[in-house]
Amino acid sequence: MTPAERNRRIKAHAHGLGFEAAGIATLEPTPHGAALRRWLDAGHAGTMTYMHRQAARRSYPAAIVPGATRAVMVSRSYMVADTPGPGGRGHVAKYARGADYHDTLRAPLQALADYVRSLGGTETIARPYVDAGPVPERELAQRAGLGWIGKNTMLISPRYGSYCFLASVLTDLDVAPDAPFEADRCGRCRRCLDACPTQAFPEPRVLDSRRCISYLTIEHRAPIASELAVLMGDWVFGCDVCQAVCPWNLRFAHPREDPRLERQLELEWLDLTALAGMGDSEFARRFGHTPLRRPGAAVMRRNAAIASANAAADAGE
């Protein structure tokens, strides 16, 4: 079997497993290593100290799995329609309105890894990663031809927009790589930059996590500065603003019904009063299977209190 035939078969198998897009990337050093170092030195990672520990391997992805030479990059859309927010509710980002994607993507990605291994032999490396470890998913996805990195730092597919989960299988199988996506189709558009409520983009394709609502509601565990809290609106987990205004999402990101993601309508808007008073055990029972488990009950109570205060201020109370 030729490397080109392996490429074709792997991508066909990925599509059969439910991934909308698939491509093969090489693992030479990424061109963004210097930019990553500058980003870290500027403090833009905030309290995400793991980014410092992972920096070398993110810049040199061949070091992630010794012996690996290719990354099979796949994506699955999580686009879901929004509904109007009722009063007294906190908003949850689209990707978190269901079972944790780390769990739901694990089985199909492992099946893809098993298939990759079957094309080589028992000693073939085929290591799956679902948004874990030091894999630079966006850079490798661009190299695999899946899309380009937009001004809001998200990977944008010309067919599906940016509401997509990315995952990878690192392998040493001899597979023909795909051509990288070279075009920058953002052009002069800056809607995502201008729409950010907290102005978290000091320049295009540079995100200051310390001002990002997603970071503040999920990764940041300490009290949130008042000047940022008042800008967070009703978001209690994540934020979709920079994606919601993107023309590529407005034109091409259509809701996709995927029962494997186990979406739950009640997760779009959370009752702020109930969330603010929810105990740890009740929180674990209700949200332990969702991405909301990452910040935990205490942080989500803090977020609910901020959203309640913002709602009261907007109502003139």
VOGU-3710 file (C-alpha; in Angstrom, 3 decimals, decimal comma):
1> mtpaernrri> 0,000/0,000/0,000  1,392/3,393/-0,957  1,572/6,374/1,448  -1,049/8,130/-0,705  -3,424/5,174/-0,426  -2,966/5,133/3,365  -3,872/8,816/3,388  -7,062/8,144/1,454  -8,095/5,201/3,590  -7,427/6,924/6,919
11> kahahglgfe> -9,479/9,966/5,960  -12,319/7,808/4,671  -12,298/5,841/7,926  -12,309/9,066/9,947  -15,349/10,306/8,052  -17,058/6,978/8,694  -16,463/7,468/12,420  -18,310/10,797/12,361  -15,500/13,317/11,913  -16,434/16,004/9,377
21> aagiatlept> -12,876/16,748/8,317  -9,578/14,873/8,401  -6,057/15,536/7,169  -2,478/14,426/7,635  0,256/16,746/8,917  3,990/16,359/9,334  5,591/16,998/12,725  8,472/19,323/11,947  8,792/22,390/14,223  5,850/24,759/14,008
31> phgaalrrwl> 6,455/28,289/12,679  4,799/29,721/15,801  7,423/28,739/18,366  8,869/32,235/18,746  5,383/33,733/18,987  4,475/31,229/21,702  7,551/32,203/23,712  6,713/35,908/23,381  3,130/35,172/24,441  4,299/33,342/27,535
41> daghagtmty> 6,892/35,982/28,406  4,180/38,659/28,197  2,173/36,798/30,834  -0,740/36,137/28,487  -1,126/32,558/29,753  -2,238/33,826/33,151  -2,315/31,011/35,688  -2,098/28,277/33,030  1,394/27,251/34,109  1,116/24,020/32,135
51> mhrqaarrsy> 1,576/26,104/28,979  5,106/26,945/30,122  5,864/23,280/30,810  4,541/22,259/27,404  6,089/25,068/25,358  9,049/23,115/23,988  6,949/20,193/22,790  4,265/22,478/21,378  6,988/24,101/19,271  8,572/20,745/18,334
61> paaivpgatr> 5,628/18,329/18,087  7,828/15,411/16,989  9,036/15,336/20,602  5,547/14,634/21,985  5,632/10,933/21,064  9,193/9,777/20,300  9,278/8,182/16,879  6,066/9,762/15,587  6,359/11,541/12,239  2,727/12,299/11,321
71> avmvsrsymv> -0,410/13,662/12,918  -3,814/12,523/11,739  -5,921/15,608/12,464  -9,699/15,393/12,686  -12,549/17,731/13,575  -16,158/17,353/14,626  -18,645/20,209/14,646  -20,394/21,120/17,897  -22,509/23,886/16,373  -25,892/24,196/18,059
81> adtpgpggrg> -28,527/26,918/17,731  -28,917/29,485/20,502  -32,225/30,267/22,190  -33,235/33,557/23,850  -32,033/33,829/27,418  -34,725/33,944/30,096  -34,268/36,237/33,080  -32,144/35,055/35,961  -30,125/32,659/33,828  -26,419/32,331/33,043
91> hvakyargad> -25,117/31,528/29,568  -22,964/28,490/28,740  -20,715/28,280/25,666  -21,931/26,029/22,858  -19,260/23,367/23,249  -20,190/22,668/26,870  -23,919/22,013/26,420  -23,649/18,266/26,697  -21,400/15,441/27,781  -17,703/16,286/28,095
101> yhdtlraplq> -16,165/16,115/24,622  -13,033/14,498/26,077  -15,267/11,516/26,853  -17,515/11,501/23,779  -14,623/11,729/21,298  -12,454/9,163/23,059  -14,078/6,055/21,556  -14,186/7,180/17,892  -10,661/8,583/18,137  -9,377/5,328/19,659
111> aladyvrslg> -11,111/3,467/16,830  -9,273/5,702/14,362  -5,957/5,045/16,132  -6,626/1,302/15,984  -7,287/1,572/12,251  -4,066/3,527/11,699  -2,183/0,813/13,577  -3,835/-1,876/11,488  -2,319/-0,349/8,351  1,175/-0,772/9,738
121> gtetiarpyv> 1,487/-3,543/12,264  1,500/-4,286/15,970  4,553/-2,089/16,567  3,072/0,920/14,763  2,739/4,020/16,932  -0,808/5,424/16,998  -1,387/7,658/20,035  -4,743/9,507/20,277  -5,106/12,944/21,875  -8,363/14,801/22,575
131> dagpvperel> -7,458/18,356/23,594  -4,929/16,992/26,074  -1,186/17,112/26,437  1,091/19,450/24,491  -0,359/18,858/21,008  -0,617/22,179/19,090  -3,943/21,206/17,519  -4,664/24,398/15,607  -1,212/24,630/14,040  -1,234/20,969/13,021
141> aqraglgwig> -4,814/21,221/11,729  -3,785/24,144/9,528  -0,790/22,130/8,323  -3,143/19,222/7,572  -5,296/21,472/5,377  -8,333/21,724/7,675  -8,445/25,529/7,811  -6,580/28,653/8,873  -6,002/30,292/12,253  -8,241/33,331/12,469
151> kntmlispry> -7,658/36,668/14,153  -9,471/35,346/17,240  -6,880/32,496/17,400  -9,503/29,863/16,470  -9,061/27,417/13,617  -11,614/28,356/10,946  -12,761/25,817/8,397  -13,998/27,257/5,092  -16,756/24,601/5,125  -17,817/24,475/8,794
161> gsycflasvl> -16,584/27,650/10,496  -14,855/27,449/13,864  -17,353/25,638/16,097  -15,355/22,408/15,861  -13,576/20,088/18,262  -10,059/19,132/17,170  -8,357/15,833/17,952  -5,298/13,968/16,724  -3,579/10,626/16,351  0,227/10,823/16,375
171> tdldvapdap> 1,832/8,008/14,413  5,007/6,769/12,762  3,068/5,234/9,869  4,317/6,331/6,455  1,322/8,388/5,296  1,390/11,024/2,589  0,795/14,437/4,177  -1,845/16,839/2,917  -1,085/20,299/1,620  -1,305/22,954/4,343
181> feadrcgrcr> -4,034/25,602/4,274  -1,960/28,621/3,293  -4,610/31,290/2,674  -5,616/33,836/5,311  -9,304/34,314/4,606  -9,912/36,779/7,431  -8,790/39,581/5,142  -9,323/42,983/6,699  -12,253/41,826/8,839  -11,866/42,499/12,566
191> rcldacptqa> -15,369/41,802/13,842  -14,116/39,260/16,390  -11,545/41,689/17,784  -13,986/44,570/18,105  -16,821/42,476/19,570  -14,836/41,042/22,498  -16,530/42,427/25,638  -13,269/42,568/27,613  -10,989/43,573/24,703  -8,874/40,471/25,223
201> fpeprvldsr> -7,056/40,774/21,858  -4,158/43,238/22,066  -3,543/42,514/18,379  -4,846/40,078/15,758  -4,089/36,429/16,624  -2,844/37,353/20,088  -5,152/36,550/23,005  -4,452/37,882/26,482  -6,031/35,056/28,451  -6,126/37,190/31,574
211> rcisyltieh> -8,903/39,269/29,963  -10,719/36,447/28,164  -14,151/35,516/29,544  -13,554/31,846/28,775  -10,341/31,887/30,781  -11,876/33,895/33,610  -14,896/31,604/33,995  -13,005/28,315/33,658  -9,273/28,525/34,369  -9,027/31,467/36,773
221> rapiaselav> -9,827/30,290/40,284  -9,221/33,496/42,281  -11,646/36,430/42,625  -12,130/38,338/39,360  -11,194/42,007/39,256  -14,289/44,197/39,345  -13,361/46,053/36,156  -13,459/42,730/34,278  -16,391/41,194/36,151  -18,759/43,960/35,033
231> lmgdwvfgcd> -17,888/43,203/31,402  -18,663/39,481/31,632  -22,399/39,901/31,202  -24,384/36,699/31,728  -21,614/34,254/30,812  -21,031/31,660/33,534  -18,980/29,145/31,528  -16,958/30,088/28,489  -17,866/32,660/25,856  -18,864/32,496/22,184
241> vcqavcpwnl> -18,854/36,188/21,278  -15,764/36,240/19,031  -17,081/33,196/17,139  -20,695/34,350/16,989  -19,806/37,474/14,971  -17,426/35,720/12,560  -18,761/35,864/8,970  -17,533/32,327/8,326  -19,694/31,042/11,165  -22,656/33,171/10,154
251> rfahpredpr> -22,522/31,709/6,637  -21,292/28,148/7,059  -21,664/26,954/10,675  -25,031/25,218/10,691  -26,504/23,305/13,652  -25,667/19,612/13,473  -27,635/17,038/15,374  -25,125/14,573/16,791  -26,535/12,235/19,459  -23,012/11,129/20,314
261> lerqlelewl> -22,327/14,546/21,863  -25,286/14,031/24,233  -26,435/17,646/24,094  -28,837/18,833/26,775  -31,021/21,879/26,143  -31,096/22,779/29,830  -27,324/23,356/29,787  -27,523/26,444/27,598  -28,988/28,646/30,330  -28,399/27,868/34,026
271> dltalagmgd> -30,571/29,150/36,861  -28,300/31,645/38,619  -30,005/31,432/41,996  -29,861/27,648/42,023  -26,255/27,616/40,809  -25,097/30,200/43,357  -26,502/28,108/46,208  -25,598/24,668/44,872  -23,498/22,412/47,091  -20,508/20,469/45,839
281> sefarrfght> -22,230/17,075/45,823  -25,299/18,367/43,963  -23,039/20,110/41,450  -21,114/16,885/40,848  -24,376/14,957/40,390  -25,790/17,407/37,858  -22,683/18,508/35,980  -19,985/15,917/36,649  -20,356/14,446/33,163  -20,049/17,829/31,413
291> plrrpgaavm> -17,163/20,261/30,782  -18,486/22,310/33,736  -16,675/19,900/36,038  -13,335/21,513/35,120  -13,770/24,769/37,089  -15,763/22,980/39,801  -18,607/24,032/42,034  -16,866/26,883/43,871  -15,804/28,678/40,692  -19,237/28,193/39,118
301> rrnaaiasan> -20,873/29,697/42,227  -18,522/32,679/41,855  -19,474/33,013/38,177  -23,190/32,852/39,028  -22,786/35,631/41,564  -21,062/37,836/38,975  -23,723/37,174/36,361  -26,463/37,951/38,913  -24,793/41,229/39,839  -24,483/42,186/36,163
311> aaadage> -28,140/41,376/35,553  -29,182/43,489/38,519  -27,040/46,392/37,294  -28,551/46,156/33,813  -32,035/46,236/35,370  -31,131/49,322/37,379  -31,564/47,625/40,718
//
